[in-house]
Amino acid sequence: MSDDAFEIEHGHAEYEAAELLEQAQANAQALLLGTVAFLRDQGIGGGAWAAALGESFGKGWGEPRPWEAAEFLDAMLTNYRALGAEVLAVRLGAELAEATLGPFPDPDLCALVGVAPGLADAFHDAPAAIAAPRGLLWRWVRDGADMHLLVERAEGSHLIGSAGASGSAAESPHPPTPSPAAAGEGERNASAGREG
């Protein structure tokens, strides 16, 4: 092994925080896409993975307590933005909160790794396991390339379920209630098209 130093132009220590954030977001999305592709190739449904993911992440949210729909969606939007999602619109209310994300995961990254963006849709089921023990229902509707997120207070409940309860439309007595803008191009919620 030679003692000669090798110089790297713009090495790891020279990256600015914004560049590192962009890299981290791309890595997180690539990890998500690689995981769902692996699950698909192994014949494992994304629904069970999303529920387990929500259970794991939910442990970091502290003891379950009643949350307002607005505060829960705002916290989820922070997480989505940290992964690189763009928030296009948001309406926050105590009982009902809605937001629209731009294309997520990044369509160019999906093309690069050879995974259709819709394959990652199971990821949007994960927050249901976090929302349910906080007295909330989590739903999502795909609107073309965009994703419409909905959080609402569970009817008649201040604190419901256990960490394993899901707020998906399939397990709720109430169908999804997309906004008029999101209802246009066909509906998809936390249970529609779920594998396994």
TIRO-2110 file (N, C-alpha, C; in Angstrom, 1 decimal):
// TIRO-2110
0.8, -1.2, 0.0, N, 1, A
0.0, 0.0, 0.0, CA, 1, A
0.9, 1.2, 0.0, C, 1, A
0.6, 2.1, -0.9, N, 2, A
1.4, 3.3, -1.0, CA, 2, A
1.0, 4.4, 0.0, C, 2, A
2.0, 5.2, 0.4, N, 3, A
1.7, 6.3, 1.3, CA, 3, A
1.3, 7.6, 0.6, C, 3, A
1.3, 7.5, -0.7, N, 4, A
1.0, 8.7, -1.5, CA, 4, A
-0.5, 9.0, -1.3, C, 4, A
-0.7, 10.3, -1.0, N, 5, A
-2.1, 10.8, -0.8, CA, 5, A
-2.8, 10.9, -2.2, C, 5, A
-4.0, 10.5, -2.2, N, 6, A
-4.8, 10.6, -3.4, CA, 6, A
-5.8, 11.8, -3.2, C, 6, A
-5.8, 12.7, -4.1, N, 7, A
-6.6, 13.8, -4.0, CA, 7, A
-7.9, 13.6, -4.7, C, 7, A
-9.0, 13.9, -4.0, N, 8, A
-10.3, 13.8, -4.6, CA, 8, A
-10.9, 15.2, -4.8, C, 8, A
-11.3, 15.6, -6.0, N, 9, A
-11.9, 16.9, -6.2, CA, 9, A
-13.3, 16.8, -5.6, C, 9, A
-13.7, 17.8, -4.8, N, 10, A
-15.0, 17.9, -4.1, CA, 10, A
-15.3, 16.6, -3.4, C, 10, A
-14.4, 16.3, -2.4, N, 11, A
-14.6, 15.1, -1.6, CA, 11, A
-15.7, 15.2, -0.6, C, 11, A
-15.9, 14.2, 0.2, N, 12, A
-17.0, 14.1, 1.2, CA, 12, A
-17.1, 15.3, 2.1, C, 12, A
-16.0, 15.8, 2.6, N, 13, A
-16.0, 16.9, 3.5, CA, 13, A
-16.4, 18.2, 2.9, C, 13, A
-16.4, 18.3, 1.6, N, 14, A
-16.6, 19.6, 0.9, CA, 14, A
-18.1, 19.8, 0.5, C, 14, A
-18.9, 18.8, 0.8, N, 15, A
-20.4, 18.9, 0.4, CA, 15, A
-21.0, 19.8, 1.4, C, 15, A
-21.8, 20.7, 0.9, N, 16, A
-22.6, 21.7, 1.7, CA, 16, A
-23.9, 20.9, 2.3, C, 16, A
-24.5, 21.5, 3.3, N, 17, A
-25.7, 20.8, 3.9, CA, 17, A
-26.8, 20.6, 2.9, C, 17, A
-27.0, 21.6, 2.0, N, 18, A
-28.1, 21.4, 1.0, CA, 18, A
-27.8, 20.2, 0.1, C, 18, A
-26.5, 20.1, -0.3, N, 19, A
-26.1, 19.0, -1.2, CA, 19, A
-26.3, 17.6, -0.5, C, 19, A
-25.9, 17.6, 0.8, N, 20, A
-26.1, 16.4, 1.6, CA, 20, A
-27.6, 16.0, 1.8, C, 20, A
-28.4, 17.0, 2.0, N, 21, A
-29.8, 16.8, 2.1, CA, 21, A
-30.4, 16.2, 0.9, C, 21, A
-30.0, 16.8, -0.3, N, 22, A
-30.5, 16.3, -1.6, CA, 22, A
-30.0, 14.8, -1.8, C, 22, A
-28.8, 14.5, -1.4, N, 23, A
-28.3, 13.1, -1.5, CA, 23, A
-29.0, 12.2, -0.5, C, 23, A
-29.3, 12.7, 0.7, N, 24, A
-30.0, 11.8, 1.7, CA, 24, A
-31.4, 11.5, 1.2, C, 24, A
-32.1, 12.5, 0.6, N, 25, A
-33.5, 12.3, 0.1, CA, 25, A
-33.5, 11.3, -1.0, C, 25, A
-32.5, 11.5, -2.0, N, 26, A
-32.5, 10.5, -3.1, CA, 26, A
-32.1, 9.1, -2.5, C, 26, A
-31.2, 9.0, -1.6, N, 27, A
-30.9, 7.7, -1.0, CA, 27, A
-32.1, 7.1, -0.3, C, 27, A
-32.9, 7.9, 0.5, N, 28, A
-34.1, 7.4, 1.2, CA, 28, A
-35.1, 6.9, 0.2, C, 28, A
-35.3, 7.6, -0.9, N, 29, A
-36.3, 7.2, -1.9, CA, 29, A
-35.8, 6.0, -2.7, C, 29, A
-34.5, 5.9, -2.9, N, 30, A
-34.0, 4.7, -3.6, CA, 30, A
-34.1, 3.5, -2.7, C, 30, A
-33.9, 3.7, -1.4, N, 31, A
-34.1, 2.6, -0.4, CA, 31, A
-35.6, 2.1, -0.4, C, 31, A
-36.5, 3.1, -0.4, N, 32, A
-37.9, 2.7, -0.5, CA, 32, A
-38.2, 2.0, -1.7, C, 32, A
-37.8, 2.4, -2.9, N, 33, A
-38.1, 1.8, -4.2, CA, 33, A
-37.4, 0.4, -4.2, C, 33, A
-36.2, 0.3, -3.7, N, 34, A
-35.5, -1.0, -3.7, CA, 34, A
-36.2, -2.0, -2.8, C, 34, A
-36.7, -1.5, -1.7, N, 35, A
-37.5, -2.4, -0.8, CA, 35, A
-38.7, -2.9, -1.4, C, 35, A
-39.6, -2.0, -2.0, N, 36, A
-40.8, -2.5, -2.5, CA, 36, A
-40.6, -3.4, -3.8, C, 36, A
-39.5, -3.1, -4.5, N, 37, A
-39.2, -4.0, -5.6, CA, 37, A
-38.8, -5.4, -5.1, C, 37, A
-38.0, -5.5, -4.1, N, 38, A
-37.6, -6.7, -3.5, CA, 38, A
-38.8, -7.5, -3.0, C, 38, A
-39.7, -6.8, -2.3, N, 39, A
-40.9, -7.5, -1.8, CA, 39, A
-41.7, -8.0, -2.9, C, 39, A
-41.9, -7.2, -4.0, N, 40, A
-42.6, -7.7, -5.2, CA, 40, A
-42.0, -9.0, -5.7, C, 40, A
-40.7, -8.9, -5.9, N, 41, A
-40.0, -10.1, -6.5, CA, 41, A
-40.0, -11.3, -5.6, C, 41, A
-40.2, -11.1, -4.3, N, 42, A
-40.3, -12.3, -3.4, CA, 42, A
-41.7, -12.7, -3.2, C, 42, A
-42.7, -12.0, -3.8, N, 43, A
-44.1, -12.3, -3.7, CA, 43, A
-44.6, -11.9, -2.3, C, 43, A
-44.1, -11.0, -1.7, N, 44, A
-44.5, -10.5, -0.4, CA, 44, A
-45.3, -9.2, -0.6, C, 44, A
-46.5, -9.2, -0.1, N, 45, A
-47.4, -8.0, -0.3, CA, 45, A
-46.9, -6.8, 0.5, C, 45, A
-47.1, -5.6, -0.1, N, 46, A
-46.7, -4.4, 0.5, CA, 46, A
-47.5, -4.0, 1.7, C, 46, A
-48.7, -4.5, 1.8, N, 47, A
-49.6, -4.1, 2.9, CA, 47, A
-49.0, -4.4, 4.3, C, 47, A
-48.5, -5.7, 4.4, N, 48, A
-47.9, -6.1, 5.7, CA, 48, A
-46.6, -5.3, 6.0, C, 48, A
-45.8, -5.0, 5.0, N, 49, A
-44.6, -4.2, 5.2, CA, 49, A
-45.0, -2.8, 5.7, C, 49, A
-46.0, -2.2, 5.0, N, 50, A
-46.4, -0.9, 5.4, CA, 50, A
-46.9, -0.8, 6.9, C, 50, A
-47.7, -1.8, 7.2, N, 51, A
-48.2, -1.8, 8.6, CA, 51, A
-47.0, -2.0, 9.6, C, 51, A
-46.1, -2.9, 9.3, N, 52, A
-44.9, -3.0, 10.2, CA, 52, A
-44.1, -1.8, 10.3, C, 52, A
-43.9, -1.1, 9.1, N, 53, A
-43.2, 0.1, 9.1, CA, 53, A
-43.9, 1.2, 9.9, C, 53, A
-45.2, 1.3, 9.8, N, 54, A
-45.9, 2.3, 10.7, CA, 54, A
-45.8, 1.9, 12.1, C, 54, A
-45.9, 0.7, 12.5, N, 55, A
-45.7, 0.2, 13.9, CA, 55, A
-44.3, 0.7, 14.4, C, 55, A
-43.3, 0.4, 13.6, N, 56, A
-41.9, 0.8, 14.0, CA, 56, A
-41.8, 2.3, 14.2, C, 56, A
-42.2, 3.0, 13.2, N, 57, A
-42.1, 4.5, 13.3, CA, 57, A
-43.0, 5.1, 14.4, C, 57, A
-44.1, 4.4, 14.6, N, 58, A
-45.0, 4.9, 15.7, CA, 58, A
-44.4, 4.9, 17.0, C, 58, A
-43.4, 4.0, 17.3, N, 59, A
-42.8, 3.9, 18.6, CA, 59, A
-42.0, 5.2, 18.9, C, 59, A
-41.6, 5.9, 17.9, N, 60, A
-40.9, 7.2, 18.1, CA, 60, A
-41.8, 8.4, 18.3, C, 60, A
-43.1, 8.2, 18.2, N, 61, A
-44.1, 9.3, 18.4, CA, 61, A
-44.6, 9.4, 19.9, C, 61, A
-44.0, 8.7, 20.8, N, 62, A
-44.4, 8.8, 22.2, CA, 62, A
-45.6, 8.0, 22.5, C, 62, A
-46.1, 8.1, 23.7, N, 63, A
-47.3, 7.5, 24.1, CA, 63, A
-48.5, 8.0, 23.3, C, 63, A
-49.4, 7.1, 22.8, N, 64, A
-50.6, 7.6, 22.1, CA, 64, A
-51.5, 8.5, 23.0, C, 64, A
-51.9, 9.5, 22.4, N, 65, A
-52.8, 10.5, 23.0, CA, 65, A
-53.6, 11.0, 21.8, C, 65, A
-54.8, 11.6, 22.1, N, 66, A
-55.6, 12.2, 21.0, CA, 66, A
-54.8, 13.3, 20.4, C, 66, A
-54.8, 13.3, 19.0, N, 67, A
-54.2, 14.4, 18.2, CA, 67, A
-55.3, 15.0, 17.4, C, 67, A
-55.1, 16.3, 17.1, N, 68, A
-56.0, 16.9, 16.1, CA, 68, A
-55.5, 16.5, 14.7, C, 68, A
-56.4, 16.5, 13.8, N, 69, A
-56.1, 16.1, 12.4, CA, 69, A
-55.0, 17.0, 11.9, C, 69, A
-55.1, 18.3, 12.1, N, 70, A
-54.1, 19.2, 11.6, CA, 70, A
-52.7, 19.0, 12.1, C, 70, A
-52.6, 18.7, 13.4, N, 71, A
-51.2, 18.5, 14.0, CA, 71, A
-50.6, 17.2, 13.5, C, 71, A
-51.4, 16.2, 13.3, N, 72, A
-50.9, 14.9, 12.8, CA, 72, A
-50.5, 15.1, 11.3, C, 72, A
-51.3, 15.7, 10.5, N, 73, A
-50.9, 15.9, 9.1, CA, 73, A
-49.7, 16.7, 8.9, C, 73, A
-49.6, 17.8, 9.8, N, 74, A
-48.5, 18.7, 9.7, CA, 74, A
-47.2, 17.9, 10.0, C, 74, A
-47.3, 17.0, 11.0, N, 75, A
-46.1, 16.2, 11.4, CA, 75, A
-45.8, 15.2, 10.2, C, 75, A
-46.8, 14.6, 9.6, N, 76, A
-46.5, 13.7, 8.5, CA, 76, A
-45.9, 14.5, 7.3, C, 76, A
-46.4, 15.7, 7.1, N, 77, A
-45.8, 16.5, 6.0, CA, 77, A
-44.4, 16.8, 6.2, C, 77, A
-44.0, 17.0, 7.5, N, 78, A
-42.6, 17.2, 7.8, CA, 78, A
-41.8, 16.0, 7.4, C, 78, A
-42.3, 14.8, 7.7, N, 79, A
-41.6, 13.6, 7.3, CA, 79, A
-41.6, 13.4, 5.8, C, 79, A
-42.7, 13.6, 5.1, N, 80, A
-42.6, 13.5, 3.7, CA, 80, A
-41.6, 14.5, 3.1, C, 80, A
-41.6, 15.7, 3.5, N, 81, A
-40.6, 16.7, 3.0, CA, 81, A
-39.2, 16.3, 3.3, C, 81, A
-39.0, 15.7, 4.5, N, 82, A
-37.6, 15.2, 4.8, CA, 82, A
-37.2, 14.1, 3.8, C, 82, A
-38.2, 13.4, 3.2, N, 83, A
-37.8, 12.3, 2.2, CA, 83, A
-37.8, 12.9, 0.8, C, 83, A
-38.1, 14.2, 0.6, N, 84, A
-37.9, 14.8, -0.7, CA, 84, A
-39.3, 15.1, -1.4, C, 84, A
-40.4, 14.9, -0.7, N, 85, A
-41.7, 15.2, -1.3, CA, 85, A
-41.9, 16.7, -1.3, C, 85, A
-42.7, 17.2, -2.3, N, 86, A
-43.1, 18.6, -2.4, CA, 86, A
-44.5, 18.7, -2.0, C, 86, A
-44.8, 19.6, -1.0, N, 87, A
-46.2, 19.8, -0.6, CA, 87, A
-46.8, 20.9, -1.6, C, 87, A
-47.8, 20.6, -2.3, N, 88, A
-48.4, 21.5, -3.3, CA, 88, A
-49.5, 22.3, -2.7, C, 88, A
-50.3, 21.7, -1.8, N, 89, A
-51.4, 22.4, -1.2, CA, 89, A
-51.7, 21.8, 0.2, C, 89, A
-52.2, 22.6, 1.1, N, 90, A
-52.5, 22.0, 2.4, CA, 90, A
-53.7, 22.8, 3.0, C, 90, A
-54.6, 22.1, 3.7, N, 91, A
-55.7, 22.7, 4.4, CA, 91, A
-55.8, 21.9, 5.8, C, 91, A
-55.5, 22.7, 6.8, N, 92, A
-55.4, 22.1, 8.2, CA, 92, A
-56.7, 22.5, 9.0, C, 92, A
-57.4, 21.5, 9.5, N, 93, A
-58.5, 21.7, 10.4, CA, 93, A
-58.4, 20.7, 11.5, C, 93, A
-59.0, 21.0, 12.6, N, 94, A
-59.0, 20.1, 13.8, CA, 94, A
-59.6, 18.7, 13.5, C, 94, A
-60.7, 18.7, 12.8, N, 95, A
-61.4, 17.4, 12.5, CA, 95, A
-61.0, 16.8, 11.2, C, 95, A
-60.6, 17.6, 10.2, N, 96, A
-60.2, 17.1, 8.9, CA, 96, A
-59.1, 18.0, 8.4, C, 96, A
-58.0, 17.3, 7.9, N, 97, A
-56.9, 18.0, 7.3, CA, 97, A
-56.5, 17.3, 6.0, C, 97, A
-56.2, 18.1, 5.0, N, 98, A
-55.9, 17.5, 3.7, CA, 98, A
-54.6, 18.2, 3.1, C, 98, A
-53.9, 17.4, 2.3, N, 99, A
-52.7, 18.0, 1.6, CA, 99, A
-52.6, 17.3, 0.3, C, 99, A
-51.9, 17.9, -0.6, N, 100, A
-51.6, 17.3, -1.9, CA, 100, A
-50.0, 17.4, -2.1, C, 100, A
-49.5, 16.2, -2.3, N, 101, A
-48.0, 16.1, -2.6, CA, 101, A
-47.8, 16.0, -4.1, C, 101, A
-46.7, 16.6, -4.6, N, 102, A
-46.3, 16.4, -6.0, CA, 102, A
-45.9, 15.0, -6.1, C, 102, A
-45.4, 14.6, -7.3, N, 103, A
-45.0, 13.2, -7.6, CA, 103, A
-44.0, 12.7, -6.6, C, 103, A
-44.3, 11.6, -5.9, N, 104, A
-43.4, 11.1, -4.9, CA, 104, A
-43.6, 9.6, -4.9, C, 104, A
-42.5, 8.8, -5.0, N, 105, A
-41.1, 9.1, -5.1, CA, 105, A
-40.8, 9.8, -6.5, C, 105, A
-39.7, 10.4, -6.5, N, 106, A
-39.3, 11.2, -7.7, CA, 106, A
-39.4, 10.3, -9.0, C, 106, A
-40.2, 10.7, -10.0, N, 107, A
-40.3, 9.9, -11.2, CA, 107, A
-39.0, 9.6, -11.9, C, 107, A
-38.1, 10.5, -11.9, N, 108, A
-36.8, 10.3, -12.6, CA, 108, A
-36.0, 9.2, -11.8, C, 108, A
-36.1, 9.2, -10.5, N, 109, A
-35.4, 8.2, -9.8, CA, 109, A
-36.1, 6.8, -10.0, C, 109, A
-37.4, 6.8, -10.1, N, 110, A
-38.1, 5.6, -10.4, CA, 110, A
-37.7, 5.0, -11.7, C, 110, A
-37.6, 5.9, -12.7, N, 111, A
-37.1, 5.4, -14.0, CA, 111, A
-35.7, 4.9, -14.0, C, 111, A
-34.8, 5.6, -13.2, N, 112, A
-33.4, 5.2, -13.1, CA, 112, A
-33.3, 3.8, -12.5, C, 112, A
-34.1, 3.5, -11.4, N, 113, A
-33.9, 2.2, -10.8, CA, 113, A
-34.9, 1.2, -11.4, C, 113, A
-35.7, 1.6, -12.3, N, 114, A
-36.6, 0.7, -13.0, CA, 114, A
-37.8, 0.2, -12.2, C, 114, A
-38.4, 1.1, -11.4, N, 115, A
-39.5, 0.8, -10.6, CA, 115, A
-40.7, 1.8, -10.9, C, 115, A
-41.8, 1.3, -11.2, N, 116, A
-43.0, 2.2, -11.5, CA, 116, A
-43.4, 2.9, -10.2, C, 116, A
-43.6, 4.2, -10.3, N, 117, A
-44.0, 5.0, -9.0, CA, 117, A
-45.1, 4.3, -8.3, C, 117, A
-46.1, 3.8, -8.9, N, 118, A
-47.2, 3.2, -8.2, CA, 118, A
-46.9, 2.0, -7.4, C, 118, A
-45.8, 1.3, -7.7, N, 119, A
-45.3, 0.2, -6.9, CA, 119, A
-45.0, 0.6, -5.4, C, 119, A
-44.6, 1.9, -5.2, N, 120, A
-44.3, 2.4, -3.9, CA, 120, A
-45.5, 2.9, -3.2, C, 120, A
-46.7, 2.8, -3.7, N, 121, A
-47.9, 3.3, -3.1, CA, 121, A
-48.2, 2.7, -1.7, C, 121, A
-47.7, 1.5, -1.5, N, 122, A
-48.0, 0.8, -0.2, CA, 122, A
-47.3, 1.7, 0.9, C, 122, A
-46.3, 2.4, 0.6, N, 123, A
-45.6, 3.2, 1.6, CA, 123, A
-46.6, 4.2, 2.3, C, 123, A
-47.6, 4.7, 1.5, N, 124, A
-48.5, 5.6, 2.0, CA, 124, A
-49.5, 5.0, 3.0, C, 124, A
-49.5, 3.7, 3.1, N, 125, A
-50.3, 3.0, 4.1, CA, 125, A
-49.7, 3.1, 5.5, C, 125, A
-48.4, 3.3, 5.6, N, 126, A
-47.7, 3.2, 6.9, CA, 126, A
-48.2, 4.2, 8.0, C, 126, A
-48.6, 5.4, 7.6, N, 127, A
-49.1, 6.3, 8.6, CA, 127, A
-50.4, 5.9, 9.3, C, 127, A
-51.2, 5.0, 8.7, N, 128, A
-52.4, 4.5, 9.3, CA, 128, A
-52.2, 3.9, 10.7, C, 128, A
-51.1, 3.2, 10.8, N, 129, A
-50.8, 2.5, 12.1, CA, 129, A
-50.3, 3.5, 13.1, C, 129, A
-49.9, 4.7, 12.7, N, 130, A
-49.5, 5.7, 13.7, CA, 130, A
-50.7, 6.5, 14.0, C, 130, A
-51.6, 6.8, 13.1, N, 131, A
-52.8, 7.6, 13.3, CA, 131, A
-53.8, 7.0, 14.1, C, 131, A
-54.1, 5.7, 13.9, N, 132, A
-55.2, 5.0, 14.6, CA, 132, A
-55.2, 5.1, 16.1, C, 132, A
-54.0, 4.8, 16.8, N, 133, A
-54.0, 4.9, 18.3, CA, 133, A
-54.1, 6.4, 18.7, C, 133, A
-54.1, 7.3, 17.8, N, 134, A
-54.2, 8.7, 18.2, CA, 134, A
-55.6, 9.2, 17.9, C, 134, A
-56.5, 8.3, 17.6, N, 135, A
-57.9, 8.7, 17.3, CA, 135, A
-58.2, 9.2, 16.0, C, 135, A
-57.3, 8.9, 15.0, N, 136, A
-57.4, 9.5, 13.7, CA, 136, A
-57.5, 8.4, 12.6, C, 136, A
-58.1, 8.7, 11.5, N, 137, A
-58.1, 7.9, 10.3, CA, 137, A
-57.2, 8.5, 9.2, C, 137, A
-56.4, 7.7, 8.6, N, 138, A
-55.4, 8.2, 7.6, CA, 138, A
-55.9, 7.6, 6.3, C, 138, A
-56.0, 8.4, 5.2, N, 139, A
-56.3, 7.9, 3.9, CA, 139, A
-55.5, 8.7, 2.9, C, 139, A
-55.4, 8.1, 1.7, N, 140, A
-54.7, 8.7, 0.6, CA, 140, A
-55.4, 8.4, -0.7, C, 140, A
-55.4, 9.3, -1.6, N, 141, A
-56.0, 9.1, -2.9, CA, 141, A
-54.9, 9.6, -4.0, C, 141, A
-54.7, 8.7, -4.9, N, 142, A
-53.8, 9.1, -6.0, CA, 142, A
-54.6, 9.9, -7.0, C, 142, A
-54.0, 11.1, -7.4, N, 143, A
-54.7, 12.0, -8.4, CA, 143, A
-53.6, 12.2, -9.5, C, 143, A
-53.6, 11.3, -10.5, N, 144, A
-52.6, 11.3, -11.5, CA, 144, A
-51.2, 11.0, -10.9, C, 144, A
-50.3, 11.9, -11.0, N, 145, A
-49.0, 11.7, -10.4, CA, 145, A
-49.0, 12.2, -9.0, C, 145, A
-49.9, 13.1, -8.6, N, 146, A
-50.0, 13.6, -7.3, CA, 146, A
-50.7, 12.7, -6.3, C, 146, A
-50.4, 13.0, -5.0, N, 147, A
-51.0, 12.2, -4.0, CA, 147, A
-51.7, 13.1, -3.0, C, 147, A
-53.0, 12.8, -2.8, N, 148, A
-53.9, 13.6, -1.9, CA, 148, A
-53.9, 12.8, -0.6, C, 148, A
-53.6, 13.5, 0.5, N, 149, A
-53.5, 12.9, 1.9, CA, 149, A
-54.7, 13.4, 2.7, C, 149, A
-55.4, 12.6, 3.4, N, 150, A
-56.5, 13.0, 4.3, CA, 150, A
-56.4, 12.4, 5.7, C, 150, A
-56.6, 13.3, 6.6, N, 151, A
-56.6, 12.8, 8.0, CA, 151, A
-57.9, 13.3, 8.6, C, 151, A
-58.6, 12.4, 9.3, N, 152, A
-59.8, 12.9, 10.0, CA, 152, A
-60.0, 12.2, 11.3, C, 152, A
-60.7, 12.9, 12.2, N, 153, A
-60.9, 12.3, 13.5, CA, 153, A
-61.8, 11.1, 13.4, C, 153, A
-61.5, 10.0, 14.0, N, 154, A
-62.3, 8.8, 14.0, CA, 154, A
-63.6, 9.1, 14.7, C, 154, A
-64.7, 8.7, 14.1, N, 155, A
-66.0, 9.0, 14.6, CA, 155, A
-66.2, 8.5, 16.0, C, 155, A
-66.6, 9.3, 17.0, N, 156, A
-67.0, 8.9, 18.3, CA, 156, A
-65.8, 8.5, 19.1, C, 156, A
-64.6, 8.9, 18.8, N, 157, A
-63.4, 8.4, 19.5, CA, 157, A
-62.5, 9.6, 19.9, C, 157, A
-62.0, 9.5, 21.1, N, 158, A
-61.0, 10.5, 21.5, CA, 158, A
-59.6, 9.8, 21.4, C, 158, A
-59.6, 8.5, 21.7, N, 159, A
-58.4, 7.7, 21.6, CA, 159, A
-58.8, 6.3, 21.3, C, 159, A
-58.5, 5.8, 20.1, N, 160, A
-59.0, 4.5, 19.7, CA, 160, A
-57.8, 3.5, 19.4, C, 160, A
-58.2, 2.3, 19.3, N, 161, A
-57.3, 1.2, 18.8, CA, 161, A
-56.1, 1.0, 19.6, C, 161, A
-55.2, 0.2, 19.0, N, 162, A
-53.9, -0.1, 19.5, CA, 162, A
-52.9, 0.2, 18.5, C, 162, A
-51.7, 0.1, 18.7, N, 163, A
-50.7, 0.4, 17.7, CA, 163, A
-50.9, -0.4, 16.5, C, 163, A
-51.5, -1.5, 16.6, N, 164, A
-51.7, -2.4, 15.4, CA, 164, A
-53.0, -2.0, 14.6, C, 164, A
-53.8, -1.1, 15.1, N, 165, A
-55.0, -0.7, 14.3, CA, 165, A
-54.7, 0.1, 13.1, C, 165, A
-55.4, -0.1, 12.1, N, 166, A
-55.2, 0.6, 10.8, CA, 166, A
-56.3, 1.6, 10.6, C, 166, A
-55.9, 2.7, 10.0, N, 167, A
-56.9, 3.7, 9.6, CA, 167, A
-57.3, 3.6, 8.1, C, 167, A
-57.0, 2.5, 7.5, N, 168, A
-57.2, 2.4, 6.1, CA, 168, A
-58.7, 2.3, 5.8, C, 168, A
-59.1, 2.7, 4.6, N, 169, A
-60.5, 2.7, 4.3, CA, 169, A
-61.1, 1.3, 4.3, C, 169, A
-60.3, 0.3, 4.1, N, 170, A
-60.9, -1.1, 4.1, CA, 170, A
-61.3, -1.5, 5.4, C, 170, A
-60.7, -0.9, 6.5, N, 171, A
-61.0, -1.3, 7.8, CA, 171, A
-61.9, -0.3, 8.5, C, 171, A
-62.2, 0.8, 7.9, N, 172, A
-63.1, 1.8, 8.4, CA, 172, A
-64.5, 1.6, 7.9, C, 172, A
-65.5, 1.9, 8.7, N, 173, A
-66.9, 1.8, 8.2, CA, 173, A
-67.2, 3.0, 7.2, C, 173, A
-66.3, 3.9, 7.1, N, 174, A
-66.6, 5.1, 6.2, CA, 174, A
-65.7, 5.0, 5.0, C, 174, A
-66.2, 5.3, 3.8, N, 175, A
-65.4, 5.3, 2.6, CA, 175, A
-64.5, 6.6, 2.6, C, 175, A
-63.4, 6.6, 1.8, N, 176, A
-62.6, 7.8, 1.7, CA, 176, A
-63.5, 9.0, 1.3, C, 176, A
-63.1, 10.2, 1.7, N, 177, A
-63.8, 11.4, 1.3, CA, 177, A
-62.8, 12.3, 0.7, C, 177, A
-62.4, 12.0, -0.6, N, 178, A
-61.5, 12.9, -1.3, CA, 178, A
-62.1, 14.3, -1.6, C, 178, A
-61.3, 15.3, -1.6, N, 179, A
-61.8, 16.6, -2.0, CA, 179, A
-62.2, 16.6, -3.5, C, 179, A
-63.0, 17.5, -3.9, N, 180, A
-63.4, 17.5, -5.3, CA, 180, A
-62.2, 17.5, -6.3, C, 180, A
-61.2, 18.2, -5.9, N, 181, A
-60.0, 18.2, -6.8, CA, 181, A
-59.3, 16.9, -6.9, C, 181, A
-59.4, 16.1, -5.8, N, 182, A
-58.7, 14.8, -5.8, CA, 182, A
-59.5, 13.7, -6.4, C, 182, A
-60.8, 13.9, -6.6, N, 183, A
-61.7, 12.8, -7.0, CA, 183, A
-61.7, 12.6, -8.5, C, 183, A
-61.0, 13.5, -9.2, N, 184, A
-61.1, 13.5, -10.7, CA, 184, A
-60.6, 12.2, -11.4, C, 184, A
-59.4, 11.8, -11.1, N, 185, A
-58.8, 10.7, -11.9, CA, 185, A
-58.8, 9.4, -11.3, C, 185, A
-59.9, 9.0, -10.6, N, 186, A
-59.9, 7.7, -10.0, CA, 186, A
-59.4, 7.7, -8.6, C, 186, A
-59.9, 6.9, -7.9, N, 187, A
-59.6, 6.9, -6.4, CA, 187, A
-58.7, 5.7, -6.1, C, 187, A
-57.8, 6.0, -5.2, N, 188, A
-57.0, 4.9, -4.6, CA, 188, A
-56.8, 5.3, -3.2, C, 188, A
-57.0, 4.3, -2.3, N, 189, A
-56.8, 4.6, -0.9, CA, 189, A
-55.9, 3.6, -0.3, C, 189, A
-55.8, 3.6, 1.0, N, 190, A
-54.8, 2.8, 1.7, CA, 190, A
-55.0, 1.3, 1.5, C, 190, A
-56.2, 0.8, 1.0, N, 191, A
-56.4, -0.6, 0.8, CA, 191, A
-56.5, -0.9, -0.7, C, 191, A
-56.8, 0.0, -1.6, N, 192, A
-57.0, -0.3, -3.0, CA, 192, A
-55.7, -0.7, -3.6, C, 192, A
-55.8, -1.8, -4.3, N, 193, A
-54.6, -2.3, -5.0, CA, 193, A
-53.5, -2.8, -4.2, C, 193, A
-53.8, -3.0, -2.9, N, 194, A
-52.8, -3.5, -2.0, CA, 194, A
-52.4, -4.9, -2.3, C, 194, A
-51.1, -5.2, -2.3, N, 195, A
-50.7, -6.6, -2.5, CA, 195, A
-50.8, -7.3, -1.2, C, 195, A
-51.2, -8.6, -1.2, N, 196, A
-51.1, -9.5, 0.0, CA, 196, A
-52.1, -9.2, 1.0, C, 196, A
END
